Amino acid sequence: MQLMDIIENSELEPENMTVEALFHVVLHELGFSFKLRGTQFLEDFLSLVYQRYEHPCDIESFEVYKDVAIKHNTTVASVSRQILYSISRTWDKGNTHLQNELFASTIDPEKGKPTVHEFTGLMMELVKL
């Protein structure tokens, strides 16, 4: 399943889809649980990265974590930990077919799940197509 397939299968109209809505749809299709705070933090993290950075290599994660923490009145460590937990849980219980299709060539096979930086980089590539 490619990004356009994911968009077409969502309830949103492709021409009216914001980047934030696109992130939400892709996270949903990957199997992220929106009951987890980490998924909410991840959505905000991705939106901020998209707004601020041209290239994933330029991302200053600490600064983005800090802004997400301020928005949610929590700590940077909590934001980081919750995002990692959300990714880890999704890779254990989410849509493994789509995960493998989108991330197979970009993650370390020994770890079996992407780092936050790897995940963010791929999401930025997806939305800039």
C-alpha atoms as one frame of an Amber mdcrd trajectory, in Angstrom:
protein
   0.000   0.000   0.000   1.445   3.340  -1.038   0.755   6.756   0.438  -1.879
   7.593  -2.182  -3.704   4.352  -1.356  -3.702   5.303   2.325  -5.085   8.752
   1.521  -7.758   7.407  -0.814  -8.900   4.877   1.824  -9.330   7.590   4.471
 -12.584   9.439   5.045 -10.943  12.762   4.172 -10.929  14.241   0.699  -7.342
  14.211  -0.657  -7.519  17.774  -1.954  -8.667  19.067   1.463  -6.158  17.079
   3.516  -3.765  19.108   5.653  -0.338  17.794   6.533  -1.542  17.253  10.104
  -4.490  15.203   8.828  -2.151  13.206   6.622   0.080  12.411   9.610  -3.007
  11.325  11.553  -4.199   9.032   8.760  -0.780   7.412   8.263  -0.313   6.892
  12.019  -3.786   5.355  12.200  -3.069   3.005   9.298   0.231   1.948  10.881
  -1.689   0.951  14.001  -0.795   3.714  16.449  -3.169   3.935  19.401  -4.512
   7.449  19.856  -5.282   6.612  23.473  -1.544   6.811  24.159  -0.093  10.211
  25.023   2.970   9.317  22.988   0.917   9.189  19.809  -0.463  12.659  20.520
   3.063  13.870  21.230   4.278  12.226  18.015   1.635  13.991  15.928   2.690
  17.338  17.381   6.365  16.450  16.938   5.850  15.586  13.262   3.868  18.772
  12.625   6.548  20.948  14.194   9.319  19.201  12.272   7.391  19.649   9.023
   6.895  23.368   9.715  10.488  24.073  10.739  12.871  21.889   8.786  13.634
  21.412   5.115  15.576  18.175   5.561  15.339  15.434   8.236  19.097  15.656
   8.856  18.611  19.215  10.139  16.191  18.223  12.901  17.137  19.347  16.394
  15.042  16.825  18.285  15.624  18.326  21.729  14.198  21.681  20.642  11.120
  20.039  19.147  10.656  17.796  22.221  10.893  20.927  24.364   8.147  22.687
  22.412   5.881  19.621  22.556   6.534  19.389  26.317   5.595  23.044  26.801
   2.401  22.586  24.776   1.361  19.590  26.891   2.681  20.948  30.199   5.081
  18.058  30.760   8.809  17.363  30.632  11.102  16.772  27.675  12.017  13.364
  29.112   8.350  12.397  29.304   7.735  13.430  25.695  10.732  11.445  24.482
   9.859   8.380  26.561   6.179   8.418  25.559   6.963   8.750  21.847   9.422
   5.847  22.039   6.840   3.747  23.890   4.176   4.539  21.304   6.463   3.520
  18.428   7.550   0.369  20.250   3.984  -0.666  21.049   2.868  -0.023  17.476
   5.683  -2.158  16.099   4.604  -4.977  18.414   0.842  -4.744  17.808   0.223
  -2.563  14.750  -0.140  -3.136  11.021   3.043  -5.141  10.376   2.356  -5.429
   6.647   2.273  -1.648   6.173   5.184  -1.134   8.582   7.334  -3.513   6.566
   6.220  -1.982   3.289   7.026   1.574   4.336  10.015   0.996   6.622  11.717
  -2.244   5.522  14.660  -0.541   3.870  15.042   2.269   6.403  15.280   0.586
   9.789  17.922  -1.540  11.443  16.732  -5.162  11.068  18.320  -6.132  14.409
  16.223  -3.585  16.313  13.072  -4.337  14.347  11.582  -0.887  14.863  12.568
   2.603  13.772  14.134   5.188  16.014  12.244   8.444  16.395  14.690  10.049
  13.961  14.251   7.265  11.371  10.471   7.385  11.739  10.405  11.173  11.422
  12.653  11.097   8.362  10.409   8.641   6.556   7.259  10.568   7.464   8.811
  13.750   6.088   9.721  11.957   2.862   6.161  10.632   2.561   4.489  14.014
   2.911   6.883  15.886   0.635   6.215  13.603  -2.336
